[in-house]
Amino acid sequence: MSNPLLNLPPLDALRGFVAAARRMSITAAAQDLFLTQSAVSRQIQALEERLGTPLLVRGNRQIALTDAGAQLFALASPWLDQLADLTTSIRGGVLAAPVTISASIGVASLWILPRLGGFQAAHPDIDLRVETSNRVMDLKQEGIDLAIRYSPADSVPAGAVHLFAEDVVPVASAAMAATAFASDGALADHVLLELHDKSHTFLHWSPWLKARGIAPRPRGTLYFNQYDQLIQAAIEGNGVALGRIALLLPALRDGRLVARMESRDRVDSHAYWLLGGDGARPEVDIVRDWLLAQVAATVAELDDFIG
């Protein structure tokens, strides 16, 4: 009888893959692991050869997860964190359990991560763990302390706190915006960046163009399965995206992106919600209060930016 343990991939290769998937960058993963970029690349390549399938799609300046890579990351990332916590405990270190925040990859990358430095400076004694998911789940059963979800009001559990609404507007780099935003019709003369997600049709260009009477015949379309990758492509001048203003305020403020505000749409069907935080641990309450303070600042910025 075969031993399933023999089918497991090497831990070093798995760790290199998870580090790269978390940062969506092999270079950043190498820095996190104190390895060279080529060493991490070899680890991931060895893992792909072991599994017999690609895990990453490698571009010139970015990487993306394949379907197999996304499945492996969803399973391996929390498992490696749990293994690290157990290792520390066995070695005799007494550490408080980290506070786990769950959010979609887009919310985590574009809204949470840029703000984490301030939290860590104010609360160096509290460890955070950010996990990416957009399922409305049983938080206690899955070990999640707090979750930010993007959902209709009737899909979130009782006690969920409304954070902010969704406004969508075309965004592009300053150089591309100079021509793409000259008129509605000018948009169709440029490459359009689209989220390949059937559940978020308001982020699809075809209905947006159709509602404005524009023939949906763009110069080209680039599809992405993660919203943060799509936005990075817009920042780098690869096309025009439908931007979620609440998530993009830093990039809009510092000029990395320009918005065509006269084409702004409010998405009434969905909003951002905070789940969890039942007072079981004081550190969870601290993180929850911090998140709500960041939300208040975001809402104030939105009011100022939108006018």
N, C-alpha and C positions, 0 to 999 in steps of 0.2 A: 504494500500500500504506500502511495506517495506521501511524502511529508510536506504539508503546505508551507512550513517554515522555509523550505528550500526555494520556494517561489518568490520570496520577498526580495525586493531590490536592496542594494547596499545603502546603509544609512547615510554615508557621506554624499552619495549621489542624490539621494532624496532630499537631504538638507540643502544642497546647492540649488536644486530645482525650486524648492519652496521659497528660499531666500530671493531668487530671481523673480518668481511669480508675485511675491508680496510687493516688491519694489517696481515690477515691470521693467527691470533693467538688470542686465548681467553685470554691468560695471558697478552699480550700487550694491548688488548682492556680494560681489567680490570684496568691496570695502567693508560691508557688514561682517563678513566671515574672515576678514584678514587674509584673503587669498588673492592670487592674481586673477585677472579676467579670464585668461586662457584656462586656468585650473577649473574655474566654475563652468566654463563652456564645455570642457572635457567631461566633467561630472554629469552635466545634463545630457550630453551626447551619449555617454555610456548608459544612462538611464533609459533613453529613448531606444537604444539598441537592445537593451535587456527586455523592454516591454514590446518592442517590435512596432512602434508607432511614434509619430512626431508628437511632442508635447508643447512645443512653442512654434510660432510663426515668426521668423526673424526678419526684420526690416532694416533699413539703413540706420535709423535712429531710435527704433523702439521694437519691442517684442509684444506678442499677443499669445494668449493661450488657445490651443486647439480644444475641441470638445473633450478629447481624452485628457488633455492637460488640466482643463477646468475641473473635471471629475476627480482627478488625482489630487489637485490642490485642495479642493473642498474637504477631502478625507484626511490628507496628510498634514495640513497646516495646523489644525487644532490638536492632532495627535502628537506632533512634535513638541508643541507647547506643553501639553500634559506630561510628556516624557521628561522634558527639561525641569518642570516643577517637581516631579517625583525624584529626579536625580538630586536636586538640591536638598530635598527633604531627607533622603537617605544619607546624604553626606553630613547631615547634622545641621544644615542651615535652617533657621526658623524664619520663614518669610510669610507675610500675609498674602493670601490669595489675591491675584490681580483682579481688578475690576474689568469685566469683559463688556465691550461695546460692540454691538452688531449693526452693520449698515451695508447698503449696497456698495459695490466697488466705486461707483461714481461719487456717492456721498462721502465715503471714506477718503477717497483721494483728493476730491476737490473742496470739501467743506471741513472735515474733521482734521485731517493731517496738517493743513497749514496753520491750525490753531493749537496743536499739541505742544509746541514749544513753550507757549505761555503757561499752559497747565503744569508742565513738568517743572518750570521755574518756580511756580507758586506752591506746588505740592510734590517735592522730590521724593517723599516717603510713600507715595501711592503709585503702584505699578498698574499700567493699563494694558489691556489686550484688545486689539481691534480685529474683529472677524467680519468677513464680508458675506452677506446673504440678504435677500429681500423677501424671504418667506415670513409670513406671519405665523410664528411658531410658539410652542410651549416653552417660554424662556427658562423656567426653573428646570424643566426636564433636560434641556440642552445646555445648562450651565451658563446662560446669558444673563447678565445683570441689567443691562440697558440696551434698547434697540431703537434705531431710527428707521421708520418705515415710510415708504411712499405708496399710498394706497387711497382708495375711495373711503369715505367716512364709514360706510356700512361694512367694510372689510376689516376694521381694526377692533380689538377687544375693548370692553368697557374699561374706563380709566385711562385710555390713551390721551395724551396731551397734544393738542394741535400746535404745531410749531410755526409753519408759514406756508403760504400758498405758492402756486407755480405760475410764473410768467415766462413765456417762450418768445425769443426774438432772434432774427438772423444775426450771427456774429462772424467776424473774420479778422485776420490780421490787418493792421493799418494800411499796409500796401495794397492788399487785395480789396479792402473795403472802399478805397478811393474810386474804383470802377464798378465793383459789384453792387454797391448801394446807391448808384446814381439814379436807379429807378427799379420798380418791381421786375420789369422785363429784363434788366441787366443781370439779375441773379442767374437766369437760365443760360447766360453765356459763360458761366464759370463752373468749375467742378463743385459738386454738392456732396457734402459729407453726411452720411445717413446711419442711424443706429439700426442694426439688424435685430429688431425686437418687435414681434407682432403685437405685444401687449401695450406698447406705447406708440400708437399711431399718430399722436399729436407731435411726435418727433420725426415724422416721415415727411419728406418734401412733396410728394405727389399731391396729397390732400391740401397742403399749404398753398402750393402754386395754383391748384384748381380753384380754391376758394377765392383767389384773386384774379381769376380769368387768364392765367398765364399758361401757355402750352408747356407741359412738363417734358421739355426736350433739352436737358442741360448738356453742357459740353461733356460731362462725364459724371459718374457717381462712384464714390468710394464708400464701402460698407464696413462698419466696425461692430463687434459684438459687445464692446465695453465703452461706456460713455466717456470716461476719462481719456481713453485713447483717441476718440473722435475729437475731443477738445484740444488735445495736444497737436493733432494734425492741423486743426484750424490755426492754432498759435504759430505753427511753423510755416503757414502760408500755403497749405496744400489744398485748401478749398473753403467753402462757406458752410457753417453748421447752424443748426437750430439750437440756440443757447438757452439754458435754464438759468435765468438771471441770478436767482438766490445762490446758486453754486458757483457762479463765475464772477462775483463782485470783485475779488482781488485782482483778477486778470483784466477786468473792465476798468478798474480804478487806475492800475499802473500802465495801461495802454497796450498790454500784450494782445488784447482783443478790443475790437470796436463793435458796438451794437447799432443796428438800424432801428431805433426806438419807435419810429412811426409805424413799424410793422409788428409791434408787440401784441401777443395774444395771451389772454388769461385762460389757464386750464382749470375749468370748474370741477372736473370729475375727480381730480386727485389733489392730495396735499401731503405735507410731511408731518409725521406724528412721532411722538416719543412714547415708548412702552417700557414698563418695568420700573424698578426703584421702589421697593415696598418697605424701606426702612430697616431691612434685616441687618445691614452692615453700615456703620457710619461713613466708611470710605465711599460706598456706593452713593450715599446721599450727597457727599461732597462733589462727586463727578456729575451727578444729576443736576445739582445747582449750577455747576460750571457750564454744562451744556445749555441750560435754560438762559444763563447770562449771555452766552454766545449767540443764542437765538434772538434775544432781545436786541443785541447789537446788530445782528443781520437785518432784522425787521426795520430798525432805524435807518440803516444804510440803504435798504431797498426803498423806503419812503423818500429818502433824499435823492437817490439816483433816478427813480422813476418820475418823481415830482408829483 
